[in-house]
Amino acid sequence: MEELRSLRDLKRINVSSDRLYSATHEEILNGYTTDVYFLRTMDILRKMGLENKVVTAEIFARREGLLAGIEEAISVLKNKNVEIWAMPEGTVFEPKETIMRIRGPYSEFGIYETVILGMLASSSGWATAAREAKKACKGKPMLCFGARHVHPAVAPVMERAALVGGADNASCILGAKLYGKEPVGTVPHAAFLIAGDTVEVALAYDAITPPDEAITILVDTFKDEAEESIRVAQALGKRLYGVRLDTPGERGGVTVELVKEVRARLDQKGFNNVKIIVSGGLYPEKISELADYVDAFGVGSYISGAHPIDMTMDIKEVEGQPIAKRGRIPGIIDNDKLIKVK
């Protein structure tokens, strides 16, 4: 597979419908996910003999956020003849603040504008949402459970971004591994529904689990959450780390009153050591309400459903001369947060 350089190259692209619809790494790096007008731009500049003019481009965001995806964006250009300055991943940026600067022949990076902006927009949106959710946790651990809400091709990107944003871990295997962590998760409702009893699953879970590994059990499948929590605690004793409440919206979801009752009943039976973890449609306001009574959170759709943060790439210099479209200030915009990375 060769890099796309011209509109003429489109004729050699034959795409079968008998494939997964997501782009492969090779397709991304060879320009197959760019907007087609960048190929037309290259044809025009080549016709004019201008395709190798050295330009400086800067990227900024339309709103405040937490930067993620910058390392992936840099990797797109690692084999290109360009210089790059960028904010470190995990940096908070303000609206219109320069996030990344690229300098080199336009032919070296022009077709990747779409790709780089998309990487930064999506990952920064997810990381920013994770930061908001984590702040609401009041210091309690937060796990990202959002992979099921997005296309599997981007699920690891999303969960990795959540870790950049402050999540303590993630359930998506590849997402956690990309960030240098081991994925975490308990057992889904499917296991309990197939087995028919929560305690039986809990005992089997214990039997296959190393002694030093914590065990957390879902307790909202069949019975009242408080009753089921006590049954599981009595069956597993000190082996039980925590119970997870994921009460569906049809039953009113997880509420402060429910958590307080489960806590009180566990304590009355002598199970003060058992933690309470909650999940299911959580968002910052609800997390904040629960945070004084809960030991950890699993957050999914609030992070995975976050809006991308619009990113813009502007050419600010051509052959060292300041330039800009109307409405923008010509020339590069200094930013002390930028670090030369290439």
N, C-alpha and C positions, 0 to 999 in steps of 0.2 A: 504494500500500500504506500503510495507516494503522497506527499503534501500537495494540497490544492494550491495552485498559483494563478490560475486564470479561469475565466468562464468556460473556456474550451475543455477544461479538465472535467467538467460536470458530465460530459458524454461518456466517460469511462466508469462512472459510478452506477453500478447495477445493484439495487437493493431488493432482496427477497423478502416477501412477507412472512416467510417461514423462519423467523428468528425472533429473539427478544427485541423489543422496540428501543431499549436503551442503547446509547452509544457506547462503543468499546473505548478503552483508553487510547488505542491506536487511532480510532476515528476522530476523537477529540483533538489529539495532538497533530493530526494531519488536516485539520480545518473543516471536517465534515459537519460540525455543529455551529459553524459561524453563520452570520447573516450573509446572504448571497451578494449583497451590494458591496461587501468588502472585496470580493473578487473582481467586480466591475471597476472598483476604485483602482485596484492594482493594474488592470488592463489599461485604464485611462492614463495613469501615471507612467506606465511603461511606454505607452505611445508617445508621451511627452518627454520621455527621458528623465523623469523626476522620481522614479520609484525608490532610489537609494539616497535621497536627501535625508540628512540627519535631522531628526525631529525630537523634541522633548514633549512627552505626554504626561498629564497628571490626572489622577483619579480622585474624586471626592464623592461623599455621600450626601443625600438630600436631608437626612435627619440624624440625630444623635444615635449612637449605638456602640456595641462592643465588637471589635474587629475579629473575624474568623475567616478562614479560607485563604489567607494571604500566603501561607506556605505552599498551598496547592497552586495558587496563581503564579508564584515565582517558579515553581517546578515546570510549568508550561514553557517558560522561556529559558530554561537552564542551558540549552544547547544553542541559543541564539546570540548573535553579536550585539548585545545590548548591555547597558548599565541599568541597575535597578536600585532605587531607594524605597524603603517601605517602613511603615509602623510595625512593631512587633505584634505577633498574634496575641489577642487578649487585651489590647489597648483600647481604652474608651476614646471615641472620636466625636467631634462636634459637627454640626451641619456645615458643609462647604469646606471643611478642613481637608487638606491634601493627605490622602491615605497612602498613595503609591505614586512613584515617578519612574518613568521609563525613558531612556535616551538611547537612540541608535537609528540606523537606516530604517525608514518606514517599512520597507519590504521585509524586515526581520520580524516585525511584531504586529503589523496592521491587521492581519486577518484574525488575530486572537482577541480583538477587543470584546466581541460578544462573549467568548469563553471566559475571559478574566472577570468581566463585570458580573456575569452570572454566578461564578464561583463566590465572589465576594458578597454579592447581594443576598444570596440564599444563606450561606453560612453565617454571615453577620446577623441576619434576621433571627436565625435559630439561636445563636449564641446570646443575643440580646434578650430574647424571651426566657432563656434558661437563667440568665442573670436576674431577671425580674422575679422569676419563681423562687430561685434560691434565696434572694433577699427576704422574701415573705416567710421562709422557713425558720427564721430567727435562730440560725445556727444549727438547726437539725439537719441530718443527712438527707440528700435528695438524689434519687435515681431517675434516669431517663428511660421511659418505657414507650417511646414514640414511634418505633420502627414500623409498627403495623399500620400507621396512618399515612405512610408515604410510599412511593414506588421503591421497590427493593434496590434499584440501582443507586438511589441517593440516600437510602436509610443509614448506611454507615457514615456518610458525609454529615447527615443531620445529627446523629448521636455523638459523633466526634465534636461537632460544633457546640453541642450542649455541654460537653465536658470542658471545652474552652470557656464557656459561659459560667461555669461554676458547679455543674452537676458533679456529684461525688463518684458516680459510676453509671454504667449503661448496660442494658440487657442485650443489645445488638452485638453479636459476636465480633464482627469485623470492625464496627464502630469503636468498641472498647479497645480492641487490639491495636488499632491505628493510633490510639492515644497512649499506648503503653500500659493498659490496664487489662485485668482479667474480667470478662463479663460476669454480671451477677443477675440472679433471678430466682424465683421460688418455683412454684408449680402452678400451671393454669387450671382453670375450672374443668377443662376437658378430663384431666386425670380423675377428679372426684366424681364427675358424672358417669364415667365409664366404670369406675370401681363401685360406686353406689354408697360409699360412706367415707366421711372425712377422716375419721380416726384410723381406719384401715390404710388409707393412703399415707397418713402421717407415720404409721408404724413401718410401712414399706420404705418410705423416704428415709427414715432413721436407719433402716437395715442396710441401705446402699450408700450411706453417707459417711465419710471419714469422721472420726471422733472430734477432730479439731475444726470441723466445718459447721457453721451456724445453720440452724433449721428454722425456717419461717413457714407457717402454714396459713393458707386462705381459710377463712371461717364463715363465709357468707353463702355457701353453695346450697345447703339443705335446711339448716336449722337457724334459730335465732343466734345472732353473732356472739352474744354473751354466753349462752349455753354451750355453743360449739367451742368457744375459746377454752372454757373450763374442761370440757371433755378431752380436748387435745392436750391441755396442760397436764391433766391427770395421767394421760397415757404416756407422755414423753418425759415428764418430770423436768429435770435440769437440762435435758437435751434440747428442750424447746427454747429457741432464742426469742421468737416473736410470733404474733398473729397478724395477718394482713386483712384489713377490711376494704372490700371493693364493692360495697353494696350498690346495686344498680339504681338508676334514676327511677325505675318503676316502683322501687321500694323506698324512695325518698333520698337515696344516696347516703354518703357518710356525713353525719352531722356531729356537732359538738356533744349533743346529748347522748348519742349512741356511743361515742368514744368514752365519755365520762362513765357511762354505765358499765361498759366492758372493763374499764380500768378498775372501777370499784369492786365489781364481782370477782375479778381475778385477785385483787388484793385481799379481799375477805377470805378467799380460799388459800391464801398463803403464797400466791404466785406473783409476788411483787417484782420479781426479776424478768418477767415476760414483757417484751416490748410490744408496742402497738404501731404498726405501719399502715398507712392508708394510701389508697390510689383510686382512680376512677373519675375522670372529668375534672381534675383539679386545676385551679387558676389562682393567681396571686391573692385575690381577696379572700377566697375560701381557705387557702393555705394559711393565711394570716390568722383567720378565725380558729383554726385547728391547732396551730403551732404550739400553744401552751399545754396541750393535752396529748400530743402525738410524739412518737420518738423518731419517725422517719417518714418520708414521702416518696411515692412513685408518681412521676408526672409525665404525661405523654402528649396528648393532643394540643395542650397549650403551647408546647415547644414546637412540635412538628407542624402545627398549623399557623405558625407565625408568618406575617407578611415579610417578603424580602425587603431589604433596605435599598431603595433605588440608588444606583451608582452611575456616575458619569465620567467618561474619559474625554479630556480636552487636549488638543495640541496647543502648547503654550510657547513653543519656540520652533523656528525652522532655520537650520544652519546657524544656530546661536542667536538669531534675531527674535525679540519678543513679538508675539502675535496672539490673537484670540478672536473668537467670533464676537459679534455685537452682544453687549450685556455682560461680558466677562472682561477681567483685567488682563491685558497682555503680559507675558512673562511668567516665569515660575513663581510659585508662592512658597516662601520659606516656611518650614515647619521643623522645630527642634526635635520632634518625635520621630522623624524619619531617620533610618539607619541605612547606610549603603550595604546592600546584601549581594551585589554582583557587579 
